[in-house]
Amino acid sequence: MNSDQLQTARAQYLRRRWFLRDCGIGLGSIAASSLLSADSSRVHAADAANPLAPRQPHFPGKAKRVIYIFQAGAPSQLELFDHKPELTKRDGQLPPADLLKGYRAAFINPNSALLGSKFKFERQGQCGMELSEVLPHTAKIADQICLIRSLQTDAVNHAPAQMMMNTGSQQFGRPSFGSWSLYGLGSESADLPGFVVLTSAKGTSGGASNYGSGFLPTMYGGVPFRNAGDPVLYLSNPKGVDAETQRVSLDSLNRLNQMSLQAVGDPEIAARIQSYEMAYRLQTSAPELMDLGNESKETLDLYGIKDPKDANFARNCLVARRLVERGVRFVQLFHEAWDQHGNLTGGVKQNAVDTDQASAALVMDLKERGLLEDTIVIWGGEFGRTPMVQGGNDGRDHHNRSFSMWLAGGGIKAGHVYGQTDELGFNVASDPVHVHDLNATLLHLLGFDHTRLTFRSRGRDYRLTDVHGTVVPGILA
């Protein structure tokens, strides 16, 4: 190539680059303007230095933060929360034929015999809420919680139902409730992620999609914390790298990233800058957070923690309280152990032993510290269990037509039972609450009109509730 050809090629390259990057109405600027517009992503140019800075919701919310205790695997509402004497009376009988018209079960023959509850129920608290005998600690907070007995979902298998509950869709790729909350409100913590994930038992069927950011910038995704070793993988410096060297290297890298951000306006670059800075601060804040050595014996006993170093559900509940104290916006606990297709009696008993005390302790601890009034605590799984038997005489299949969960804290009507199922616990009899309705209500408590908290992706505006959802006034204080 001669010099004239080189100059011509260079001129063409510069013209292309000028149009795509430097032109005020170029494609890069148009894309950046769309991605950073207030209506699309609520990420403002003024927030470029700190994209996770706290932001105001649509209206003053009753709650500022969320702790979501996700009991994956589907706890049996009929053994825990929804007392059905008639079901017990008809134990071993076939269900009425008209009840099963058009019904599709996940794994069992719908004509399987009815199965009464394996446990006794008693009224608890001043509100008289009926709860199972395997929940003696939840009984102590009956006057603090709102028990919803009329939940419904579209999915019949674990992974799709978990994603439905957490993202509003059975499909992969949608942002989780935690991500939408962080996206809308920002974070009040400078040294910890705004959305933290803690796991006990085994990993969830839906995997990282349950706490991912989907098409939102990755800075809004949940960050899993581990109970052993570094709280976050690769948090410690490698050998030979001291704090000063790391800081110099990080400053140089950030300058390069800032140049790219100014040039193309890609919010993923801002997310990268934020993640590097957060990782640097986490090296101090995360180990301190996970060290329960300064918690009192009374607090450890409240949660049922015998050894503060043991990795279990109780420890995660206490860490959740410590996280919200430090300004973390959204904490999600995953505990997948409730899939009792068989061994229903023993499985539910053991799961209650593992989770009941710490769940109740978290509510009591938050209330004692003045945090419950503006923190929402959610306890529940992806669907319920059938009134019919599976696995001989001691198991239940998946059931999406009716199930239960409880809420407590900011703006929730305390000591209240909402909705009811029919006498066999098969269908919702009054006040149905779809997953979309639940999510619309939770966003309302955080100060958002769920129809306006949107993000433009692939040519249209998306939201947590898709095109559905109605706020449920009956569970609001």
RACOR-V105666 format. One record per residue. N is the residue number from 0. RES is the residue in three letters. PHI is phi in degrees with one decimal (999 if undefined). BURIAL is + if it has 9 or more other ideal C-beta (glycine too) atoms within 8 Angstrom, else -. D_CENTER is the distance of its C-alpha to the mean C-alpha in whole Angstrom. Layout:
# RACOR-V105666
n=N res=RES phi=PHI burial=BURIAL d_center=D_CENTER
n=N res=RES phi=PHI burial=BURIAL d_center=D_CENTER
This chain:
# RACOR-V105666
n=0 res=MET phi=999 burial=- d_center=59
n=1 res=ASN phi=-80.1 burial=- d_center=62
n=2 res=SER phi=-64.7 burial=- d_center=61
n=3 res=ASP phi=-65.0 burial=- d_center=61
n=4 res=GLN phi=-64.3 burial=- d_center=58
n=5 res=LEU phi=-63.7 burial=+ d_center=56
n=6 res=GLN phi=-65.2 burial=- d_center=56
n=7 res=THR phi=-63.1 burial=- d_center=56
n=8 res=ALA phi=-62.6 burial=+ d_center=53
n=9 res=ARG phi=-65.8 burial=- d_center=51
n=10 res=ALA phi=-63.6 burial=- d_center=52
n=11 res=GLN phi=-63.8 burial=- d_center=50
n=12 res=TYR phi=-62.8 burial=- d_center=47
n=13 res=LEU phi=-66.0 burial=- d_center=47
n=14 res=ARG phi=-64.8 burial=- d_center=47
n=15 res=ARG phi=-63.8 burial=- d_center=44
n=16 res=ARG phi=-63.0 burial=+ d_center=42
n=17 res=TRP phi=-60.9 burial=+ d_center=44
n=18 res=PHE phi=-66.1 burial=+ d_center=42
n=19 res=LEU phi=-74.5 burial=+ d_center=39
n=20 res=ARG phi=-116.5 burial=+ d_center=38
n=21 res=ASP phi=-92.7 burial=- d_center=41
n=22 res=CYS phi=-66.4 burial=+ d_center=42
n=23 res=GLY phi=-61.0 burial=- d_center=40
n=24 res=ILE phi=-114.4 burial=- d_center=39
n=25 res=GLY phi=-71.6 burial=+ d_center=39
n=26 res=LEU phi=-63.8 burial=- d_center=36
n=27 res=GLY phi=-62.0 burial=+ d_center=34
n=28 res=SER phi=-67.7 burial=+ d_center=34
n=29 res=ILE phi=-61.8 burial=+ d_center=33
n=30 res=ALA phi=-62.7 burial=+ d_center=30
n=31 res=ALA phi=-63.6 burial=+ d_center=29
n=32 res=SER phi=-60.9 burial=+ d_center=30
n=33 res=SER phi=-65.9 burial=+ d_center=28
n=34 res=LEU phi=-67.8 burial=+ d_center=25
n=35 res=LEU phi=-99.0 burial=+ d_center=25
n=36 res=SER phi=-67.8 burial=- d_center=26
n=37 res=ALA phi=-63.3 burial=- d_center=24
n=38 res=ASP phi=-71.0 burial=- d_center=24
n=39 res=SER phi=-85.7 burial=+ d_center=22
n=40 res=SER phi=-129.4 burial=+ d_center=20
n=41 res=ARG phi=60.0 burial=- d_center=21
n=42 res=VAL phi=-96.7 burial=+ d_center=22
n=43 res=HIS phi=-93.1 burial=- d_center=25
n=44 res=ALA phi=-58.8 burial=- d_center=28
n=45 res=ALA phi=-66.4 burial=- d_center=28
n=46 res=ASP phi=-93.0 burial=+ d_center=25
n=47 res=ALA phi=-56.9 burial=- d_center=26
n=48 res=ALA phi=-69.2 burial=- d_center=27
n=49 res=ASN phi=-147.0 burial=- d_center=23
n=50 res=PRO phi=-62.1 burial=+ d_center=21
n=51 res=LEU phi=-99.3 burial=+ d_center=18
n=52 res=ALA phi=-59.2 burial=- d_center=20
n=53 res=PRO phi=-56.8 burial=- d_center=19
n=54 res=ARG phi=-130.5 burial=+ d_center=20
n=55 res=GLN phi=-83.7 burial=- d_center=21
n=56 res=PRO phi=-77.1 burial=+ d_center=19
n=57 res=HIS phi=-65.7 burial=- d_center=21
n=58 res=PHE phi=-152.7 burial=- d_center=22
n=59 res=PRO phi=-59.7 burial=- d_center=22
n=60 res=GLY phi=-91.1 burial=+ d_center=18
n=61 res=LYS phi=-77.7 burial=- d_center=18
n=62 res=ALA phi=-123.2 burial=+ d_center=15
n=63 res=LYS phi=-114.4 burial=+ d_center=15
n=64 res=ARG phi=-152.6 burial=+ d_center=11
n=65 res=VAL phi=-137.3 burial=+ d_center=8
n=66 res=ILE phi=-119.2 burial=+ d_center=8
n=67 res=TYR phi=-108.2 burial=+ d_center=5
n=68 res=ILE phi=-92.5 burial=+ d_center=8
n=69 res=PHE phi=-94.2 burial=+ d_center=7
n=70 res=GLN phi=-90.4 burial=+ d_center=11
n=71 res=ALA phi=-68.0 burial=+ d_center=11
n=72 res=GLY phi=106.3 burial=+ d_center=15
n=73 res=ALA phi=81.6 burial=+ d_center=15
n=74 res=PRO phi=-60.9 burial=+ d_center=17
n=75 res=SER phi=-76.3 burial=+ d_center=20
n=76 res=GLN phi=-63.1 burial=+ d_center=20
n=77 res=LEU phi=-76.6 burial=+ d_center=24
n=78 res=GLU phi=-97.7 burial=+ d_center=24
n=79 res=LEU phi=-120.0 burial=+ d_center=22
n=80 res=PHE phi=-127.4 burial=+ d_center=22
n=81 res=ASP phi=-122.3 burial=+ d_center=24
n=82 res=HIS phi=-74.2 burial=- d_center=27
n=83 res=LYS phi=-130.3 burial=+ d_center=30
n=84 res=PRO phi=-58.1 burial=- d_center=33
n=85 res=GLU phi=-67.1 burial=- d_center=35
n=86 res=LEU phi=-64.7 burial=+ d_center=33
n=87 res=THR phi=-64.0 burial=+ d_center=34
n=88 res=LYS phi=-62.1 burial=- d_center=38
n=89 res=ARG phi=-96.8 burial=+ d_center=37
n=90 res=ASP phi=-51.2 burial=+ d_center=36
n=91 res=GLY phi=91.4 burial=- d_center=38
n=92 res=GLN phi=-86.8 burial=- d_center=39
n=93 res=LEU phi=-77.4 burial=- d_center=38
n=94 res=PRO phi=-68.0 burial=+ d_center=35
n=95 res=PRO phi=-57.5 burial=- d_center=37
n=96 res=ALA phi=-60.6 burial=- d_center=38
n=97 res=ASP phi=-69.5 burial=- d_center=37
n=98 res=LEU phi=-67.9 burial=+ d_center=34
n=99 res=LEU phi=-96.3 burial=+ d_center=33
n=100 res=LYS phi=-61.1 burial=- d_center=34
n=101 res=GLY phi=75.6 burial=- d_center=32
n=102 res=TYR phi=-86.8 burial=- d_center=30
n=103 res=ARG phi=-124.9 burial=- d_center=28
n=104 res=ALA phi=-92.1 burial=+ d_center=27
n=105 res=ALA phi=-71.4 burial=- d_center=25
n=106 res=PHE phi=-131.8 burial=- d_center=27
n=107 res=ILE phi=-102.3 burial=+ d_center=30
n=108 res=ASN phi=-70.6 burial=- d_center=33
n=109 res=PRO phi=-57.1 burial=+ d_center=32
n=110 res=ASN phi=-83.9 burial=- d_center=35
n=111 res=SER phi=-61.7 burial=+ d_center=34
n=112 res=ALA phi=-66.5 burial=+ d_center=35
n=113 res=LEU phi=-70.1 burial=+ d_center=33
n=114 res=LEU phi=-131.0 burial=+ d_center=32
n=115 res=GLY phi=-70.9 burial=+ d_center=32
n=116 res=SER phi=-60.9 burial=+ d_center=29
n=117 res=LYS phi=-84.3 burial=- d_center=30
n=118 res=PHE phi=-134.2 burial=+ d_center=29
n=119 res=LYS phi=-82.2 burial=- d_center=31
n=120 res=PHE phi=-120.2 burial=+ d_center=29
n=121 res=GLU phi=-139.8 burial=- d_center=30
n=122 res=ARG phi=-77.5 burial=- d_center=30
n=123 res=GLN phi=-128.2 burial=+ d_center=28
n=124 res=GLY phi=69.8 burial=+ d_center=28
n=125 res=GLN phi=-66.9 burial=- d_center=30
n=126 res=CYS phi=-76.6 burial=+ d_center=28
n=127 res=GLY phi=73.5 burial=- d_center=29
n=128 res=MET phi=-66.9 burial=+ d_center=26
n=129 res=GLU phi=-80.4 burial=- d_center=27
n=130 res=LEU phi=-134.9 burial=+ d_center=25
n=131 res=SER phi=-70.3 burial=+ d_center=26
n=132 res=GLU phi=-64.9 burial=- d_center=28
n=133 res=VAL phi=-82.8 burial=+ d_center=25
n=134 res=LEU phi=-119.3 burial=+ d_center=23
n=135 res=PRO phi=-65.3 burial=- d_center=26
n=136 res=HIS phi=-82.7 burial=+ d_center=23
n=137 res=THR phi=-60.3 burial=+ d_center=21
n=138 res=ALA phi=-57.3 burial=+ d_center=24
n=139 res=LYS phi=-71.6 burial=+ d_center=25
n=140 res=ILE phi=-111.5 burial=+ d_center=22
n=141 res=ALA phi=-55.2 burial=+ d_center=23
n=142 res=ASP phi=-78.6 burial=+ d_center=24
n=143 res=GLN phi=-105.3 burial=+ d_center=21
n=144 res=ILE phi=-111.2 burial=+ d_center=18
n=145 res=CYS phi=-111.6 burial=+ d_center=18
n=146 res=LEU phi=-98.4 burial=+ d_center=18
n=147 res=ILE phi=-97.4 burial=+ d_center=18
n=148 res=ARG phi=-105.9 burial=+ d_center=20
n=149 res=SER phi=-125.5 burial=+ d_center=20
n=150 res=LEU phi=-74.4 burial=+ d_center=17
n=151 res=GLN phi=-140.1 burial=+ d_center=18
n=152 res=THR phi=-141.2 burial=+ d_center=16
n=153 res=ASP phi=-90.9 burial=- d_center=18
n=154 res=ALA phi=-91.5 burial=+ d_center=18
n=155 res=VAL phi=-119.7 burial=+ d_center=19
n=156 res=ASN phi=-124.2 burial=- d_center=18
n=157 res=HIS phi=-59.2 burial=+ d_center=15
n=158 res=ALA phi=-59.9 burial=+ d_center=14
n=159 res=PRO phi=-61.9 burial=+ d_center=15
n=160 res=ALA phi=-69.9 burial=+ d_center=13
n=161 res=GLN phi=-65.5 burial=+ d_center=10
n=162 res=MET phi=-66.5 burial=+ d_center=10
n=163 res=MET phi=-60.7 burial=+ d_center=11
n=164 res=MET phi=-67.7 burial=+ d_center=9
n=165 res=ASN phi=-92.0 burial=+ d_center=6
n=166 res=THR phi=-124.1 burial=+ d_center=8
n=167 res=GLY phi=81.7 burial=+ d_center=11
n=168 res=SER phi=-147.6 burial=- d_center=14
n=169 res=GLN phi=-81.6 burial=- d_center=15
n=170 res=GLN phi=-94.9 burial=- d_center=16
n=171 res=PHE phi=-67.3 burial=- d_center=15
n=172 res=GLY phi=100.4 burial=- d_center=15
n=173 res=ARG phi=-96.3 burial=+ d_center=13
n=174 res=PRO phi=-67.9 burial=+ d_center=10
n=175 res=SER phi=-78.9 burial=+ d_center=7
n=176 res=PHE phi=-56.4 burial=+ d_center=6
n=177 res=GLY phi=-61.7 burial=+ d_center=5
n=178 res=SER phi=-67.0 burial=+ d_center=8
n=179 res=TRP phi=-61.0 burial=+ d_center=10
n=180 res=SER phi=-65.5 burial=+ d_center=10
n=181 res=LEU phi=-68.0 burial=+ d_center=11
n=182 res=TYR phi=-60.7 burial=+ d_center=14
n=183 res=GLY phi=-80.4 burial=+ d_center=15
n=184 res=LEU phi=-106.4 burial=+ d_center=15
n=185 res=GLY phi=70.4 burial=+ d_center=16
n=186 res=SER phi=-122.0 burial=+ d_center=16
n=187 res=GLU phi=-97.6 burial=- d_center=18
n=188 res=SER phi=-106.4 burial=+ d_center=18
n=189 res=ALA phi=-88.9 burial=- d_center=21
n=190 res=ASP phi=-114.3 burial=- d_center=21
n=191 res=LEU phi=-134.6 burial=+ d_center=17
n=192 res=PRO phi=-60.3 burial=+ d_center=14
n=193 res=GLY phi=-75.4 burial=+ d_center=12
n=194 res=PHE phi=-138.0 burial=+ d_center=9
n=195 res=VAL phi=-117.8 burial=+ d_center=9
n=196 res=VAL phi=-116.6 burial=+ d_center=8
n=197 res=LEU phi=-125.3 burial=+ d_center=10
n=198 res=THR phi=-125.6 burial=+ d_center=12
n=199 res=SER phi=-130.5 burial=+ d_center=14
n=200 res=ALA phi=57.1 burial=+ d_center=17
n=201 res=LYS phi=-121.5 burial=- d_center=16
n=202 res=GLY phi=-65.6 burial=- d_center=14
n=203 res=THR phi=-77.1 burial=+ d_center=12
n=204 res=SER phi=-61.9 burial=- d_center=14
n=205 res=GLY phi=-78.6 burial=+ d_center=12
n=206 res=GLY phi=62.3 burial=- d_center=12
n=207 res=ALA phi=-66.8 burial=- d_center=11
n=208 res=SER phi=-61.4 burial=+ d_center=10
n=209 res=ASN phi=-69.7 burial=+ d_center=7
n=210 res=TYR phi=-133.0 burial=+ d_center=6
n=211 res=GLY phi=-79.7 burial=+ d_center=10
n=212 res=SER phi=-92.2 burial=+ d_center=11
n=213 res=GLY phi=57.6 burial=+ d_center=13
n=214 res=PHE phi=-87.5 burial=+ d_center=17
n=215 res=LEU phi=-72.0 burial=+ d_center=15
n=216 res=PRO phi=-52.6 burial=+ d_center=17
n=217 res=THR phi=-63.4 burial=+ d_center=16
n=218 res=MET phi=-62.3 burial=+ d_center=16
n=219 res=TYR phi=-93.4 burial=+ d_center=12
n=220 res=GLY phi=-77.6 burial=+ d_center=11
n=221 res=GLY phi=-72.8 burial=+ d_center=9
n=222 res=VAL phi=-107.9 burial=+ d_center=12
n=223 res=PRO phi=-68.5 burial=+ d_center=12
n=224 res=PHE phi=-105.4 burial=+ d_center=14
n=225 res=ARG phi=-97.0 burial=+ d_center=17
n=226 res=ASN phi=-93.8 burial=- d_center=19
n=227 res=ALA phi=-135.0 burial=- d_center=22
n=228 res=GLY phi=68.9 burial=- d_center=24
n=229 res=ASP phi=-60.5 burial=+ d_center=23
n=230 res=PRO phi=-55.8 burial=+ d_center=19
n=231 res=VAL phi=-123.5 burial=+ d_center=19
n=232 res=LEU phi=-55.2 burial=- d_center=21
n=233 res=TYR phi=61.5 burial=- d_center=24
n=234 res=LEU phi=-74.4 burial=+ d_center=24
n=235 res=SER phi=-74.4 burial=- d_center=27
n=236 res=ASN phi=-68.7 burial=- d_center=30
n=237 res=PRO phi=-68.2 burial=- d_center=33
n=238 res=LYS phi=-60.2 burial=- d_center=36
n=239 res=GLY phi=91.6 burial=- d_center=38
n=240 res=VAL phi=-112.2 burial=- d_center=36
n=241 res=ASP phi=-95.0 burial=- d_center=36
n=242 res=ALA phi=-62.7 burial=- d_center=34
n=243 res=GLU phi=-65.9 burial=- d_center=37
n=244 res=THR phi=-61.5 burial=- d_center=37
n=245 res=GLN phi=-62.8 burial=+ d_center=33
n=246 res=ARG phi=-65.7 burial=+ d_center=33
n=247 res=VAL phi=-63.8 burial=- d_center=36
n=248 res=SER phi=-62.6 burial=- d_center=35
n=249 res=LEU phi=-66.1 burial=+ d_center=31
n=250 res=ASP phi=-62.0 burial=- d_center=33
n=251 res=SER phi=-64.8 burial=- d_center=35
n=252 res=LEU phi=-64.2 burial=+ d_center=32
n=253 res=ASN phi=-65.6 burial=+ d_center=31
n=254 res=ARG phi=-63.1 burial=- d_center=34
n=255 res=LEU phi=-64.7 burial=- d_center=34
n=256 res=ASN phi=-65.8 burial=+ d_center=31
n=257 res=GLN phi=-64.5 burial=+ d_center=32
n=258 res=MET phi=-61.7 burial=- d_center=35
n=259 res=SER phi=-67.2 burial=+ d_center=33
n=260 res=LEU phi=-62.5 burial=+ d_center=30
n=261 res=GLN phi=-66.2 burial=- d_center=33
n=262 res=ALA phi=-77.3 burial=- d_center=35
n=263 res=VAL phi=-117.0 burial=+ d_center=32
n=264 res=GLY phi=68.4 burial=+ d_center=29
n=265 res=ASP phi=-76.9 burial=+ d_center=27
n=266 res=PRO phi=-63.2 burial=+ d_center=23
n=267 res=GLU phi=-66.6 burial=- d_center=22
n=268 res=ILE phi=-69.1 burial=+ d_center=25
n=269 res=ALA phi=-61.4 burial=+ d_center=24
n=270 res=ALA phi=-63.4 burial=+ d_center=21
n=271 res=ARG phi=-65.2 burial=+ d_center=23
n=272 res=ILE phi=-59.3 burial=+ d_center=25
n=273 res=GLN phi=-60.7 burial=+ d_center=22
n=274 res=SER phi=-66.7 burial=+ d_center=20
n=275 res=TYR phi=-64.0 burial=+ d_center=24
n=276 res=GLU phi=-66.4 burial=+ d_center=24
n=277 res=MET phi=-63.2 burial=+ d_center=21
n=278 res=ALA phi=-61.0 burial=+ d_center=22
n=279 res=TYR phi=-63.3 burial=+ d_center=25
n=280 res=ARG phi=-71.9 burial=+ d_center=24
n=281 res=LEU phi=-62.9 burial=+ d_center=22
n=282 res=GLN phi=-60.3 burial=+ d_center=25
n=283 res=THR phi=-100.7 burial=- d_center=26
n=284 res=SER phi=-72.9 burial=+ d_center=22
n=285 res=ALA phi=-67.2 burial=+ d_center=20
n=286 res=PRO phi=-60.4 burial=+ d_center=23
n=287 res=GLU phi=-63.9 burial=- d_center=24
n=288 res=LEU phi=-60.6 burial=+ d_center=20
n=289 res=MET phi=-79.5 burial=+ d_center=20
n=290 res=ASP phi=-85.5 burial=- d_center=24
n=291 res=LEU phi=-90.5 burial=+ d_center=24
n=292 res=GLY phi=-63.3 burial=- d_center=27
n=293 res=ASN phi=-94.1 burial=- d_center=28
n=294 res=GLU phi=-79.7 burial=- d_center=26
n=295 res=SER phi=-71.1 burial=- d_center=29
n=296 res=LYS phi=-62.0 burial=- d_center=30
n=297 res=GLU phi=-62.2 burial=- d_center=29
n=298 res=THR phi=-67.6 burial=+ d_center=25
n=299 res=LEU phi=-61.0 burial=+ d_center=25
n=300 res=ASP phi=-66.2 burial=- d_center=27
n=301 res=LEU phi=-57.9 burial=+ d_center=24
n=302 res=TYR phi=-82.6 burial=+ d_center=21
n=303 res=GLY phi=79.3 burial=+ d_center=24
n=304 res=ILE phi=-94.1 burial=+ d_center=24
n=305 res=LYS phi=-85.1 burial=- d_center=27
n=306 res=ASP phi=-125.4 burial=- d_center=27
n=307 res=PRO phi=-59.4 burial=+ d_center=25
n=308 res=LYS phi=-90.4 burial=- d_center=25
n=309 res=ASP phi=-67.5 burial=- d_center=24
n=310 res=ALA phi=-90.1 burial=- d_center=20
n=311 res=ASN phi=-158.3 burial=- d_center=18
n=312 res=PHE phi=-62.9 burial=+ d_center=16
n=313 res=ALA phi=-61.4 burial=+ d_center=18
n=314 res=ARG phi=-60.8 burial=+ d_center=18
n=315 res=ASN phi=-62.6 burial=+ d_center=14
n=316 res=CYS phi=-63.5 burial=+ d_center=14
n=317 res=LEU phi=-68.2 burial=+ d_center=17
n=318 res=VAL phi=-61.0 burial=+ d_center=16
n=319 res=ALA phi=-59.6 burial=+ d_center=13
n=320 res=ARG phi=-61.2 burial=+ d_center=15
n=321 res=ARG phi=-64.5 burial=+ d_center=17
n=322 res=LEU phi=-66.4 burial=+ d_center=15
n=323 res=VAL phi=-68.9 burial=+ d_center=14
n=324 res=GLU phi=-60.6 burial=- d_center=18
n=325 res=ARG phi=-94.8 burial=+ d_center=18
n=326 res=GLY phi=93.2 burial=+ d_center=17
n=327 res=VAL phi=-69.0 burial=+ d_center=13
n=328 res=ARG phi=-76.8 burial=+ d_center=11
n=329 res=PHE phi=-141.3 burial=+ d_center=8
n=330 res=VAL phi=-123.1 burial=+ d_center=7
n=331 res=GLN phi=-124.0 burial=+ d_center=5
n=332 res=LEU phi=-105.0 burial=+ d_center=8
n=333 res=PHE phi=-110.4 burial=+ d_center=9
n=334 res=HIS phi=-139.1 burial=+ d_center=12
n=335 res=GLU phi=-94.5 burial=+ d_center=14
n=336 res=ALA phi=-153.0 burial=+ d_center=17
n=337 res=TRP phi=-107.2 burial=+ d_center=17
n=338 res=ASP phi=-92.5 burial=- d_center=19
n=339 res=GLN phi=-91.2 burial=+ d_center=23
n=340 res=HIS phi=-71.6 burial=+ d_center=25
n=341 res=GLY phi=-144.3 burial=+ d_center=28
n=342 res=ASN phi=50.1 burial=+ d_center=28
n=343 res=LEU phi=-61.4 burial=+ d_center=26
n=344 res=THR phi=-62.5 burial=- d_center=28
n=345 res=GLY phi=-68.2 burial=- d_center=28
n=346 res=GLY phi=-65.1 burial=+ d_center=24
n=347 res=VAL phi=-64.6 burial=+ d_center=23
n=348 res=LYS phi=-57.4 burial=+ d_center=25
n=349 res=GLN phi=-66.0 burial=- d_center=24
n=350 res=ASN phi=-63.2 burial=+ d_center=20
n=351 res=ALA phi=-66.1 burial=+ d_center=21
n=352 res=VAL phi=-60.4 burial=- d_center=23
n=353 res=ASP phi=-73.5 burial=+ d_center=20
n=354 res=THR phi=-123.2 burial=+ d_center=17
n=355 res=ASP phi=-61.9 burial=+ d_center=19
n=356 res=GLN phi=-62.9 burial=+ d_center=21
n=357 res=ALA phi=-68.0 burial=+ d_center=18
n=358 res=SER phi=-62.3 burial=+ d_center=16
n=359 res=ALA phi=-66.8 burial=+ d_center=18
n=360 res=ALA phi=-60.8 burial=+ d_center=20
n=361 res=LEU phi=-60.4 burial=+ d_center=16
n=362 res=VAL phi=-63.7 burial=+ d_center=17
n=363 res=MET phi=-64.8 burial=+ d_center=21
n=364 res=ASP phi=-65.9 burial=+ d_center=20
n=365 res=LEU phi=-61.3 burial=+ d_center=18
n=366 res=LYS phi=-64.8 burial=+ d_center=21
n=367 res=GLU phi=-60.1 burial=- d_center=24
n=368 res=ARG phi=-93.6 burial=- d_center=23
n=369 res=GLY phi=74.3 burial=- d_center=22
n=370 res=LEU phi=-98.0 burial=+ d_center=19
n=371 res=LEU phi=-67.5 burial=+ d_center=18
n=372 res=GLU phi=-63.5 burial=- d_center=19
n=373 res=ASP phi=-127.8 burial=+ d_center=17
n=374 res=THR phi=-124.5 burial=+ d_center=14
n=375 res=ILE phi=-91.2 burial=+ d_center=11
n=376 res=VAL phi=-110.5 burial=+ d_center=11
n=377 res=ILE phi=-121.3 burial=+ d_center=9
n=378 res=TRP phi=-131.5 burial=+ d_center=10
n=379 res=GLY phi=170.8 burial=+ d_center=11
n=380 res=GLY phi=-117.6 burial=+ d_center=11
n=381 res=GLU phi=-87.2 burial=+ d_center=12
n=382 res=PHE phi=-164.1 burial=+ d_center=15
n=383 res=GLY phi=-111.6 burial=+ d_center=18
n=384 res=ARG phi=-127.5 burial=+ d_center=21
n=385 res=THR phi=-69.2 burial=+ d_center=25
n=386 res=PRO phi=-71.7 burial=+ d_center=28
n=387 res=MET phi=-91.3 burial=+ d_center=30
n=388 res=VAL phi=-84.3 burial=+ d_center=30
n=389 res=GLN phi=-138.2 burial=+ d_center=30
n=390 res=GLY phi=73.3 burial=+ d_center=31
n=391 res=GLY phi=80.1 burial=- d_center=34
n=392 res=ASN phi=-128.9 burial=- d_center=34
n=393 res=ASP phi=-147.4 burial=+ d_center=31
n=394 res=GLY phi=-166.6 burial=+ d_center=28
n=395 res=ARG phi=-137.9 burial=+ d_center=25
n=396 res=ASP phi=-88.0 burial=+ d_center=24
n=397 res=HIS phi=-67.7 burial=+ d_center=21
n=398 res=HIS phi=-146.0 burial=+ d_center=21
n=399 res=ASN phi=-103.2 burial=+ d_center=19
n=400 res=ARG phi=-79.0 burial=- d_center=22
n=401 res=SER phi=-161.6 burial=+ d_center=21
n=402 res=PHE phi=-158.5 burial=+ d_center=18
n=403 res=SER phi=-124.5 burial=+ d_center=17
n=404 res=MET phi=-156.5 burial=+ d_center=14
n=405 res=TRP phi=-122.7 burial=+ d_center=14
n=406 res=LEU phi=-127.4 burial=+ d_center=13
n=407 res=ALA phi=-149.9 burial=+ d_center=15
n=408 res=GLY phi=102.8 burial=+ d_center=16
n=409 res=GLY phi=-49.4 burial=+ d_center=16
n=410 res=GLY phi=82.6 burial=+ d_center=18
n=411 res=ILE phi=-87.5 burial=+ d_center=17
n=412 res=LYS phi=-72.8 burial=+ d_center=21
n=413 res=ALA phi=-84.5 burial=+ d_center=21
n=414 res=GLY phi=62.3 burial=+ d_center=23
n=415 res=HIS phi=-135.2 burial=+ d_center=23
n=416 res=VAL phi=-111.5 burial=+ d_center=23
n=417 res=TYR phi=-117.7 burial=+ d_center=22
n=418 res=GLY phi=80.4 burial=+ d_center=23
n=419 res=GLN phi=-150.1 burial=+ d_center=25
n=420 res=THR phi=-106.4 burial=+ d_center=26
n=421 res=ASP phi=-69.9 burial=- d_center=29
n=422 res=GLU phi=-65.7 burial=- d_center=32
n=423 res=LEU phi=-103.6 burial=+ d_center=30
n=424 res=GLY phi=72.4 burial=+ d_center=27
n=425 res=PHE phi=-93.9 burial=+ d_center=27
n=426 res=ASN phi=-116.7 burial=- d_center=26
n=427 res=VAL phi=-73.1 burial=+ d_center=25
n=428 res=ALA phi=-95.9 burial=- d_center=28
n=429 res=SER phi=-156.2 burial=- d_center=27
n=430 res=ASP phi=54.6 burial=+ d_center=24
n=431 res=PRO phi=-64.8 burial=+ d_center=22
n=432 res=VAL phi=-128.7 burial=+ d_center=18
n=433 res=HIS phi=-76.9 burial=+ d_center=17
n=434 res=VAL phi=-51.6 burial=+ d_center=13
n=435 res=HIS phi=-63.3 burial=+ d_center=14
n=436 res=ASP phi=-66.5 burial=+ d_center=16
n=437 res=LEU phi=-60.2 burial=+ d_center=13
n=438 res=ASN phi=-65.8 burial=+ d_center=11
n=439 res=ALA phi=-61.4 burial=+ d_center=14
n=440 res=THR phi=-70.3 burial=+ d_center=14
n=441 res=LEU phi=-64.7 burial=+ d_center=11
n=442 res=LEU phi=-64.0 burial=+ d_center=12
n=443 res=HIS phi=-58.8 burial=+ d_center=16
n=444 res=LEU phi=-65.1 burial=+ d_center=15
n=445 res=LEU phi=-84.0 burial=+ d_center=14
n=446 res=GLY phi=101.1 burial=+ d_center=17
n=447 res=PHE phi=-117.8 burial=+ d_center=17
n=448 res=ASP phi=-79.3 burial=+ d_center=19
n=449 res=HIS phi=-63.3 burial=+ d_center=16
n=450 res=THR phi=-80.3 burial=- d_center=19
n=451 res=ARG phi=-107.7 burial=- d_center=20
n=452 res=LEU phi=-84.5 burial=+ d_center=17
n=453 res=THR phi=-129.5 burial=+ d_center=18
n=454 res=PHE phi=-145.7 burial=+ d_center=19
n=455 res=ARG phi=-84.3 burial=+ d_center=22
n=456 res=SER phi=-147.1 burial=- d_center=22
n=457 res=ARG phi=52.6 burial=- d_center=24
n=458 res=GLY phi=90.3 burial=- d_center=26
n=459 res=ARG phi=-147.8 burial=- d_center=24
n=460 res=ASP phi=-83.7 burial=- d_center=22
n=461 res=TYR phi=-108.7 burial=+ d_center=18
n=462 res=ARG phi=-146.2 burial=+ d_center=15
n=463 res=LEU phi=-60.1 burial=+ d_center=12
n=464 res=THR phi=-93.5 burial=+ d_center=14
n=465 res=ASP phi=57.3 burial=+ d_center=17
n=466 res=VAL phi=-116.7 burial=- d_center=20
n=467 res=HIS phi=-123.8 burial=- d_center=19
n=468 res=GLY phi=95.0 burial=+ d_center=18
n=469 res=THR phi=-137.0 burial=- d_center=19
n=470 res=VAL phi=-61.2 burial=+ d_center=19
n=471 res=VAL phi=-101.0 burial=+ d_center=19
n=472 res=PRO phi=-62.4 burial=- d_center=22
n=473 res=GLY phi=-65.9 burial=- d_center=22
n=474 res=ILE phi=-107.4 burial=+ d_center=19
n=475 res=LEU phi=-94.2 burial=+ d_center=20
n=476 res=ALA phi=-67.3 burial=- d_center=22
